Amino acid sequence: GEDVEQSLFLSVREGDSSVINCTYTDSSSTYLYWYKQEPGAGLQLLTYIFSNMDMKQDQRLTVLLNKKDKHLSLRIADTQTGDSAIYFCADRATSGTYKYIFGTGTRLKVLA
Amino acid sequence: KAGVTQTPRYLIKTRGQQVTLSCSPISGHRSVSWYQQTPGQGLQFLFEYFSETQRNKGNFPGRFSGRQFSNSRSEMNVSTLELGDSALYLCASSPGTGGAGTEAFFGQGTRLTVV
């Protein structure tokens, strides 16, 4: 079945860039998403990319997609302490349904 | 525009009991999906409802069920609760057409503790 994998932890210094990586297995993936979860909260949509794109930039966020390697990354420029959270990569393979396959989540810790 | 509202936020139940969780989607959204989040299994898809019909279902036992009303509000029910059902249950709302840019928006979740 479909699977999405992420590394569990990432620690960066405030002001540096953070890069969170994700790999997925479903070659028919159409939409790929990044969500953020802060303690005790639900999921906040950060950005998404369609499978026919290689890159998407949205303010401090840059998403890179390598379809050949089934690799997705999220770069956060000028990382701030408020960016400390868990980041989830999600795959929505089929248009017309909202079944997401989520990665395990990457806990980002930003050091002041 | 109001976001996705889940009630209650916290719930404590005893093993063997049943529980009903509620989700009110964003106005105009017709699709509601449910997810279970646990430390061990992460985020797992339970089911999706669109226009009162179940459109997709995850790999959960029949004790987990759901429904959607004509106003798009959805409820999920868990019967014969087990300790392992303790989790954060998240509801996601989307327009339902599934096309480009129609991403899902999540509620704050209901934290269920089974004792």
Interface residues (C-beta under 8 A of the other chain):
Chain A: Y31 Y33 Y35 A41 G42 L43 Q44 L45 Y48 F50 F88 T94 S95 G96 T97 Y98 K99 Y100 I101 F102 G103 T104 G105
Chain B: V4 Q6 S31 S33 Y35 G42 L43 Q44 F45 E48 R55 N56 G58 L90 A92 S94 G96 T97 G98 G99 A100 G101 E103 A104 F105 F106 G107 Q108 G109
